[in-house]
Amino acid sequence: MAEEKIGYSEDDIKSLDWKEHIRLRPGMYIGKLGDGSAYDDGIYILLKEIVDNSIDEFVMGSGKTIEITISDHKVSVRDYGRGIPLGKVIDCVSKINTGGKYDSKAFQKSVGLNGVGTKAVNALSANFTVQSYRDGRTKFAEFSKGNIVREEAEKESSQRNGTAINFIPDEYIFRNFKFIPEFVENMIWNYVYLNSGLTINFNGKKYFSERGLYDLLDKNTDSETIRYPIIHLKGQDIEVALTHDNHYGEEYYSFVNGQHTTQGGTHQAAFREALVKTVREYYKKEFDATDIRASVVAAISIKVQEPVFESQTKTKLGSLNIGPDGPTVRTFINDFLKKELDDYLHKHPDAADGLLKRIMQSERERKDIAGIKKLANERAKKASLHNRKLRDCKVHFDDDSKKEDEQKFRTTLFITEGDSASGSITKSRDVATQAVFSLKGKPLNCFGLTKKIVYENEEFNLLQHALNIEDGLDGLRYNNIVIATDADVDGMHIRMLLMTFFLQFFPDVVKNGHLYILQTPLFRVRNKKETIYCYSDEERKNAIEKLGNKPEITRFKGLGEISPDEFSLFIGEDMRLDPVILKDSHIKNVLEYYMGKNTQERQEFIISNLRVEKDLEEELTIV
């Protein structure tokens, strides 16, 4: 039999136009797609690309207000800047590498310099409209998936100058998507913190900041638990705010040219290093670096000419220099802190005293658990050898560290209860990217306990090592940590105990959007032709109405009742995850209410929301 030859000629070479390439490879432009359950899913990047242009107008001194409306799946953004030049409206949203920032020195420290952002939004939207208002005239155009479908001629207008863009993300690309208001609000807060004097109206609510990063820390810390008043330092192209709290770990909010670098980068690493160096020099003592940074809450914003990021979504800074002729990022930040923070501590002895006490406390706590920590680490290594708790995924067995880093954002760890549930997930998971950690019974309520308990408690110790978060999120082995428990009282209680564990000892896991709750169907409704899985009573009733003729209805009481074959449907591409979002930034208050000693308020809440099993069964029998 003749060997089949694979053709490779002129006919095999294809050229895609701009919109075809964006739609074929959307990840190159907006990172991961997702359904909106993660703060960095693509639909939020689409919103950000549009708002970034409005922010640039504000920075240029035009337009102090931006209006954002999100209704169902439709997004509307209206700014009051100068407005796109009317003759270039269509080109600016549909012609790649077209924009007004290439030759302008005023935009040297802008993030969006590649002329791609708005075009990506256009190409990935089922419907996209742009209307520019400029000097008493207006221009409108409408697109679908990057293709123009309607254009109106220029005409007179009484509207204020500016640009209005509306878009609906394409459901073919963003399957079952929804915007989570809390994620949008966090994005908007960051915009106003970084642009003092800017007002953003989102769905009727006003967002405004006068003190920049000071306000950011003020909103995200508890005045009763911080060790000293927030230190706020500003210089040319740099702004810093910092304090120390009573939480565990380190918490950073870092920005470059207004972009929230959620994965940090050279500027954040330089800040951590400069903080340690400055503190040591001020107190003239070689404190351990971990004691200085323990419980720190800090925000840093810098401006860099032509920044280099390690991904298209610009979440990690790779630039080594402030500009072509400027100092390195490391030198720039170190020199700033060495002078400004040192001066501040000399002028504010109360702050210096509070910082010193926090460092000394961290030192005592570290030494107090040193012995038990060593034993706990040894136990964890032995447990790993026998694979008693963790069934890992193959990404972490790869020796190619670069490949592992690229794939890590897809990895998931399911935390399950009981042998049957963990067995079903283990058999149906994607072994390449999904791992399973099996709990034995209910975890301990760790509210109010010290981190010593993490090493003394076998479950907590092994979970900590499985995640590799003992020293912070830099080594986090799984991008998504998913609590997979039964949807009954016991399952809900285990969820609360696990969330308490993370909020008490590793709050960054929650604040950085890594913790989720797995939603699995409550009912299976089927006849001989079709099976429908339902996640709520409403979906169950709709399924019964659709199938008719008294279909078979199964109520899943626990995850263990779902077969591995069925489970694969619920942890694949259409997996439903609810992100754990902390609306109240004061973690202590939240945990005190839900997990502390019984309070009158909680008692009243339970009584008013009590639903007995009899009532539930009556509801389930109604067809």
SENU-563814 format. One line per field, with one value per residue (C-alpha): residue number from 1; x, y, z; residue in one letter. Coordinates in steps of 0.2 Angstrom, whole numbers, plus 5000, padded with zeros to 4 digits. Each point is the difference from the previous one (the first is absolute). Layout:
<pts>
num = (NUM,...)
u = (X,...)
v = (Y,...)
w = (Z,...)
residu = (a,...)
</pts>
This chain:
<pts>
num = (1,2,3,4,5,6,7,8,9,10,11,12,13,14,15,16,17,18,19,20,21,22,23,24,25,26,27,28,29,30,31,32,33,34,35,36,37,38,39,40,41,42,43,44,45,46,47,48,49,50,51,52,53,54,55,56,57,58,59,60,61,62,63,64,65,66,67,68,69,70,71,72,73,74,75,76,77,78,79,80,81,82,83,84,85,86,87,88,89,90,91,92,93,94,95,96,97,98,99,100,101,102,103,104,105,106,107,108,109,110,111,112,113,114,115,116,117,118,119,120,121,122,123,124,125,126,127,128,129,130,131,132,133,134,135,136,137,138,139,140,141,142,143,144,145,146,147,148,149,150,151,152,153,154,155,156,157,158,159,160,161,162,163,164,165,166,167,168,169,170,171,172,173,174,175,176,177,178,179,180,181,182,183,184,185,186,187,188,189,190,191,192,193,194,195,196,197,198,199,200,201,202,203,204,205,206,207,208,209,210,211,212,213,214,215,216,217,218,219,220,221,222,223,224,225,226,227,228,229,230,231,232,233,234,235,236,237,238,239,240,241,242,243,244,245,246,247,248,249,250,251,252,253,254,255,256,257,258,259,260,261,262,263,264,265,266,267,268,269,270,271,272,273,274,275,276,277,278,279,280,281,282,283,284,285,286,287,288,289,290,291,292,293,294,295,296,297,298,299,300,301,302,303,304,305,306,307,308,309,310,311,312,313,314,315,316,317,318,319,320,321,322,323,324,325,326,327,328,329,330,331,332,333,334,335,336,337,338,339,340,341,342,343,344,345,346,347,348,349,350,351,352,353,354,355,356,357,358,359,360,361,362,363,364,365,366,367,368,369,370,371,372,373,374,375,376,377,378,379,380,381,382,383,384,385,386,387,388,389,390,391,392,393,394,395,396,397,398,399,400,401,402,403,404,405,406,407,408,409,410,411,412,413,414,415,416,417,418,419,420,421,422,423,424,425,426,427,428,429,430,431,432,433,434,435,436,437,438,439,440,441,442,443,444,445,446,447,448,449,450,451,452,453,454,455,456,457,458,459,460,461,462,463,464,465,466,467,468,469,470,471,472,473,474,475,476,477,478,479,480,481,482,483,484,485,486,487,488,489,490,491,492,493,494,495,496,497,498,499,500,501,502,503,504,505,506,507,508,509,510,511,512,513,514,515,516,517,518,519,520,521,522,523,524,525,526,527,528,529,530,531,532,533,534,535,536,537,538,539,540,541,542,543,544,545,546,547,548,549,550,551,552,553,554,555,556,557,558,559,560,561,562,563,564,565,566,567,568,569,570,571,572,573,574,575,576,577,578,579,580,581,582,583,584,585,586,587,588,589,590,591,592,593,594,595,596,597,598,599,600,601,602,603,604,605,606,607,608,609,610,611,612,613,614,615,616,617,618,619,620,621,622,623)
u = (5000,5007,5005,4987,5009,4994,4998,5009,4999,4994,4982,5004,5005,4985,4998,4987,4993,5000,4983,5002,5017,4993,4985,5011,5013,4991,5011,5015,4990,4990,5007,4988,4982,4990,4982,5003,5002,5018,5005,5013,4988,4999,4984,5008,5015,4988,4992,5018,5006,4986,5001,5019,4997,4988,5013,5013,4989,4999,5018,5002,4989,4983,4985,4999,4985,4998,4983,4999,4984,4999,4983,4998,5014,5001,5014,4999,5015,4998,5014,5001,5017,5005,4990,5008,5004,4984,5009,5009,4986,4999,5019,5003,4989,5002,5017,5014,5015,4990,5000,5005,5014,5014,5009,4993,5012,4985,4996,5018,4994,4984,4996,4991,5013,4997,4984,4992,4988,4984,5002,5000,4984,4992,5005,4995,4983,4984,4995,5011,4996,5010,4995,5011,4994,5012,4998,4981,5000,4999,5004,4993,5004,4994,5009,4997,5015,5012,4990,4991,4981,4995,5008,4991,5007,5006,4987,4997,4999,4997,5009,5016,5016,5005,4998,4986,5004,4987,5004,4993,5013,4998,4992,5008,5017,4995,4988,4987,5009,4994,5008,5002,4997,5013,5014,4995,4999,5018,5006,4991,5007,5017,4997,4995,5014,5013,4991,4996,4986,4992,4982,4993,4982,4996,4982,4995,5013,5014,5018,5013,5016,5009,5015,5005,5009,4997,4981,5004,5008,4988,4986,5009,5006,4991,5005,4999,5012,5014,5016,5003,4991,5002,5016,4997,5015,4999,5014,5003,4993,4998,4987,5000,4989,5003,4996,5001,4984,4997,4997,5011,5011,5004,4987,5005,4990,5012,4997,5010,4993,4983,5000,4997,5014,4992,5014,5013,5016,5017,4992,4992,5015,5011,4988,5001,5019,5001,4988,5011,5016,4993,4993,5016,5010,4988,5000,5018,4996,5000,4982,4995,4991,4985,4997,5001,4988,4988,4982,5005,4987,5007,4996,5012,4997,5014,5000,5012,5004,4995,4997,5003,4988,5001,4983,4987,4989,5014,4999,5018,5014,5015,5009,5017,5002,4988,5004,5013,5011,4994,5006,4995,4983,5010,5011,4986,4988,5015,5006,4982,4997,5017,4997,4981,4996,5016,4995,4982,5005,5012,4986,4986,5008,4983,4999,5018,4996,4984,5010,5014,4987,4992,5017,5005,4983,5003,5017,4993,4986,5013,5011,4986,4994,5018,5001,4982,5002,5015,4991,4984,5010,5008,4982,4994,5015,4996,4981,5005,5010,4986,4987,4988,4990,5005,4998,5010,4999,5013,5004,5010,5010,5007,5018,4998,4998,4995,4987,4993,4999,4990,4988,4998,4986,4989,5004,4986,5000,4984,4998,4988,4992,4998,5006,4986,5000,5019,4999,4987,5010,5017,4993,4992,5013,5012,5016,5010,4994,4988,5006,4990,5003,4989,4994,4998,4985,4996,5015,5003,4992,5016,4993,5010,5014,5018,5009,5008,4984,5004,5015,4992,4984,5004,4986,5005,5019,4998,4988,5012,5014,4990,4996,5018,4994,5010,5011,4987,4992,5016,5001,4981,4998,4982,4992,4983,4996,4983,4990,4989,4988,4983,4986,4993,5002,5016,5007,4996,5008,5016,5000,5000,5014,5011,4996,5004,5017,5005,4993,5009,5017,5001,4988,5010,4993,4982,5005,5009,4985,5007,4986,4984,4985,4995,4982,4994,4982,4987,4988,5000,4985,4999,4989,5005,5006,5008,5009,5000,5011,4992,5009,4985,4981,4996,5011,4992,4982,5005,5008,4984,4990,5011,5001,4982,4992,5006,5018,5012,5006,5015,5006,5018,5003,5019,5014,5003,4984,5005,5009,5018,4993,4987,5013,5011,4986,5000,5019,5004,4999,4982,5006,4990,5010,4994,5015,5002,5000,5003,4988,5005,5019,5001,5003,4999,4983,4993,5008,4994,4982,5000,5013,5002,4990,4982,4993,4982,5001,5005,4987,4986,5007,4999,4983,4993,5007,4997,4992,4996,5003,4981,4997,5014,4993,4983,5007,5009,4984,4992,5000)
v = (5000,5017,5012,5014,5017,5015,5014,5017,5012,5017,4994,4996,5017,5010,5019,5004,5018,5009,4994,4982,4999,5008,4988,4985,5004,5011,4994,5010,5016,4998,4985,4987,5000,4993,5004,5015,4990,5005,5019,4998,4991,5007,5010,5011,5003,5006,5012,5006,5003,5012,5009,5002,5011,5011,5001,5006,5014,5005,4999,5012,5012,4997,4992,4998,4988,4983,4991,4981,4990,4981,4993,4981,4997,5018,5012,5018,5012,5019,5012,5019,5002,5007,4987,4990,5011,4996,4996,4986,4992,4984,4998,5002,4985,4989,5003,4991,5011,5016,5012,5017,4995,4995,5017,5009,5003,5003,4982,4993,4994,4992,4982,4998,5004,4986,5006,4983,5001,5008,4989,4985,5005,5003,4983,4991,5008,4994,5018,5016,5018,5015,5018,5015,5018,5014,5018,5000,4985,4981,4984,4983,4982,4983,4983,4982,4988,5014,5002,5017,4998,5018,5017,5017,5016,5014,5011,5014,4997,5009,4987,5004,4994,4982,4982,4988,4981,4986,4982,4982,4987,4986,4985,4988,5005,5004,4985,5003,5016,5012,5016,4999,5018,4998,4997,5015,5011,4995,5005,5016,5004,4997,5012,5014,4997,5002,5015,5012,5012,4988,4995,4983,4997,4981,4995,5016,4999,5013,4995,5014,5001,5016,4991,4987,4985,5006,4997,4983,4994,5009,4990,4984,5000,5001,5016,4990,4987,5009,5003,5018,5013,4997,5007,5010,5005,5008,5005,5002,4985,4990,4999,4988,4997,4987,4994,4984,4991,4984,4988,4987,5001,5015,5010,5011,5011,5004,5011,5005,5015,4997,4982,4988,4988,4986,4988,5013,5001,5010,5015,4989,4990,5016,5007,4985,5000,5019,4999,4987,5010,5017,4993,4991,5016,5011,4988,4995,4982,4985,4994,4985,5005,4990,5009,5017,4995,4990,5007,5015,5008,5011,5008,5006,5009,5005,5007,4993,5005,4986,4987,4982,4987,4981,4998,5009,5003,5010,4992,4998,5013,4994,5017,5002,5018,5015,5007,4998,5013,4998,4989,4982,4997,4993,5015,5012,4992,4997,5018,5007,4989,5003,5018,5002,4986,5003,5019,4995,4988,5014,5013,4988,4990,4993,4991,4994,4993,4991,4993,4994,4991,4991,4994,4994,4991,4991,4995,4992,4991,4993,4994,4993,4988,4996,4983,4994,5007,4989,4984,5005,5002,4983,4992,5009,4993,4982,5002,5006,4985,4989,5011,4998,5017,5007,4993,5013,5005,4997,5018,5000,4984,5010,5005,5014,5015,5012,4988,4998,5018,5002,4986,5004,5012,4985,4989,4997,4991,4993,4999,4986,4991,4981,4986,4998,5019,5000,4984,5006,5016,4991,4988,5013,5014,5006,4993,5012,5016,4994,4994,4993,5003,4989,5005,4989,5006,5018,5012,5009,5017,5010,5017,5010,4987,5004,4993,4987,4990,4998,4989,4991,4995,4986,5006,5018,4996,4988,5012,5014,4990,4993,5019,5005,5016,5000,5015,5009,4998,5001,4981,4996,4984,5002,5015,4994,4993,4992,4995,4985,4995,4994,5012,4995,5007,4990,5005,5019,4999,4992,5014,5013,4992,4999,5018,5005,4991,5010,5016,4998,4995,5002,5015,5004,4984,5007,5018,4995,4990,4982,4993,4993,4989,4986,5000,4983,4996,4997,4991,4989,5000,4988,4990,4987,5013,5014,5003,5018,5004,5013,5011,5008,4997,5012,4991,4983,5007,5007,4983,4990,5012,4998,4980,4998,4982,4998,4999,4991,5012,4996,5011,4999,5001,4999,5001,4981,4996,5008,4987,5003,5000,5014,5009,5003,5011,5012,5002,5003,5015,5004,4999,5012,5009,5013,5011,5003,5019,5010,5015,5006,5003,4999,4981,5000,5007,4987,4985,5006,5001,4983,4990,5008,4997,5000,5018,5006,5007,4983,4991,5012,4997,4981,5000,5012,4990,4983,4987,4983,4984,4997,5017,4995,4983,5008,5012,4986,4990,5014,4997)
w = (5000,4995,5014,5001,4997,5010,4988,5002,4986,4996,5002,5018,5005,5006,5005,5013,5001,5016,5007,4994,5010,5016,4999,4997,5013,5013,5014,4991,5003,5016,5009,5006,4994,5015,5005,5011,5016,5001,5002,4985,4988,4983,5001,5013,4989,4986,5013,5005,4982,4997,5017,4998,4985,5010,5014,4988,4995,5019,5002,4985,5009,4991,5008,5019,5000,4992,5000,5000,4999,4999,4998,4996,4988,4993,5004,4998,5003,4997,5003,4998,4992,4984,4989,4986,4985,4990,4984,5009,5011,4989,4998,5019,5004,4985,4993,5009,5006,4998,5015,5006,5012,4988,4998,5015,5014,5011,4999,5004,5017,4994,5000,4984,4986,4988,4992,5003,5015,4993,4984,5011,5009,4983,4992,5016,5002,4992,4999,5001,4998,5000,5000,5001,5005,4995,4998,4997,4988,5002,4991,5003,4994,5005,4998,5003,5004,4992,4984,4997,4998,5001,4998,5002,4992,5010,5007,5013,5018,5016,5011,5009,4993,5003,4995,5003,4997,5003,4998,5003,5002,4987,5009,4988,5007,5018,5004,5014,5005,5013,5008,5018,5007,5014,4987,4990,5016,5005,4983,5001,5017,4994,4986,5012,5012,4987,4992,5014,4994,4988,5003,4993,5001,4999,4999,5010,5013,5002,5002,5005,5009,5006,5009,4987,5007,5018,4997,4992,5016,5011,4992,5001,5018,5017,5009,5016,4996,4990,5011,4994,4989,4981,4993,4984,4989,4983,4988,4981,4991,5017,5014,5015,5014,5014,5017,5011,5005,5011,4985,4994,4985,4988,4991,4985,4987,4986,4985,4985,4989,5008,4996,5015,4999,5010,4997,5006,4990,5002,5009,5013,5003,5001,5013,5011,4999,5003,5015,5009,4996,5006,5016,5004,4997,5010,5016,4997,5002,4989,5002,4990,4984,5004,5017,4991,4987,5010,5001,4989,4989,4986,4984,4987,4984,4988,4982,4987,4982,4988,5013,4996,5007,5001,4992,4989,5015,5008,5017,5004,4996,4992,4997,5008,4997,5003,4982,4987,5008,5018,5015,5003,5009,5014,5002,4998,5013,5012,5000,5002,5015,5008,5000,5002,5012,5011,5001,5005,5014,5007,5000,5007,5015,5004,4983,5002,5017,4993,4986,5012,5011,4985,4994,5018,5001,4984,5005,5016,4991,4987,5014,5010,4986,4993,5008,4996,4983,4996,5007,4990,4984,5002,5003,4984,4990,5006,4996,4982,4997,5005,4990,5014,4998,4983,4983,4990,4982,4987,4997,5016,4994,4985,5002,4988,5012,4986,4994,5017,5003,4984,5004,5019,4997,4994,5015,5013,5017,5006,5019,5003,5015,5001,4990,4988,4995,4998,4991,4987,4997,4999,4986,4990,5001,4987,5007,4990,5010,5014,5017,5015,5018,5011,5017,5015,5010,5004,5001,5016,5003,5000,5003,5013,5000,4996,4985,5012,4998,4981,5004,5014,4991,4987,4988,4999,4999,4986,4991,5002,4993,4985,4995,5004,5008,5017,4995,4989,4983,4989,5001,4999,4990,4994,4993,5005,5017,5000,5015,4994,5014,5001,4999,5017,5018,5003,4983,5003,5017,4993,4987,5014,5009,4985,4996,5018,4998,4984,5007,5017,4994,4981,4996,4984,4992,5001,4997,4984,4993,5002,5011,4993,5004,4988,4995,4995,4995,5013,4988,4985,4990,4985,4988,4987,4988,5011,5016,5008,5016,5011,5012,5008,5003,4986,4988,5006,4997,4982,4996,5005,4990,4985,5001,5005,5002,5018,4998,5012,5014,5010,5015,5003,5019,4999,4988,5002,4992,4984,4989,4993,4982,5005,5011,4985,4993,5015,5001,4982,4989,5006,5019,5010,5014,5012,5005,5019,5001,5015,4999,5018,4999,5019,5001,5019,5001,4987,5009,5017,4994,4992,5009,5017,5016,4998,4999,5001,4983,4992,5011,4993,4982,5002,5007,4986,4986,5007,4988,5007,4990,4999,4991,4988,4996,4997,4987,4992,4997,4991,4982)
residu = (m,a,e,e,k,i,g,y,s,e,d,d,i,k,s,l,d,w,k,e,h,i,r,l,r,p,g,m,y,i,g,k,l,g,d,g,s,a,y,d,d,g,i,y,i,l,l,k,e,i,v,d,n,s,i,d,e,f,v,m,g,s,g,k,t,i,e,i,t,i,s,d,h,k,v,s,v,r,d,y,g,r,g,i,p,l,g,k,v,i,d,c,v,s,k,i,n,t,g,g,k,y,d,s,k,a,f,q,k,s,v,g,l,n,g,v,g,t,k,a,v,n,a,l,s,a,n,f,t,v,q,s,y,r,d,g,r,t,k,f,a,e,f,s,k,g,n,i,v,r,e,e,a,e,k,e,s,s,q,r,n,g,t,a,i,n,f,i,p,d,e,y,i,f,r,n,f,k,f,i,p,e,f,v,e,n,m,i,w,n,y,v,y,l,n,s,g,l,t,i,n,f,n,g,k,k,y,f,s,e,r,g,l,y,d,l,l,d,k,n,t,d,s,e,t,i,r,y,p,i,i,h,l,k,g,q,d,i,e,v,a,l,t,h,d,n,h,y,g,e,e,y,y,s,f,v,n,g,q,h,t,t,q,g,g,t,h,q,a,a,f,r,e,a,l,v,k,t,v,r,e,y,y,k,k,e,f,d,a,t,d,i,r,a,s,v,v,a,a,i,s,i,k,v,q,e,p,v,f,e,s,q,t,k,t,k,l,g,s,l,n,i,g,p,d,g,p,t,v,r,t,f,i,n,d,f,l,k,k,e,l,d,d,y,l,h,k,h,p,d,a,a,d,g,l,l,k,r,i,m,q,s,e,r,e,r,k,d,i,a,g,i,k,k,l,a,n,e,r,a,k,k,a,s,l,h,n,r,k,l,r,d,c,k,v,h,f,d,d,d,s,k,k,e,d,e,q,k,f,r,t,t,l,f,i,t,e,g,d,s,a,s,g,s,i,t,k,s,r,d,v,a,t,q,a,v,f,s,l,k,g,k,p,l,n,c,f,g,l,t,k,k,i,v,y,e,n,e,e,f,n,l,l,q,h,a,l,n,i,e,d,g,l,d,g,l,r,y,n,n,i,v,i,a,t,d,a,d,v,d,g,m,h,i,r,m,l,l,m,t,f,f,l,q,f,f,p,d,v,v,k,n,g,h,l,y,i,l,q,t,p,l,f,r,v,r,n,k,k,e,t,i,y,c,y,s,d,e,e,r,k,n,a,i,e,k,l,g,n,k,p,e,i,t,r,f,k,g,l,g,e,i,s,p,d,e,f,s,l,f,i,g,e,d,m,r,l,d,p,v,i,l,k,d,s,h,i,k,n,v,l,e,y,y,m,g,k,n,t,q,e,r,q,e,f,i,i,s,n,l,r,v,e,k,d,l,e,e,e,l,t,i,v)
</pts>
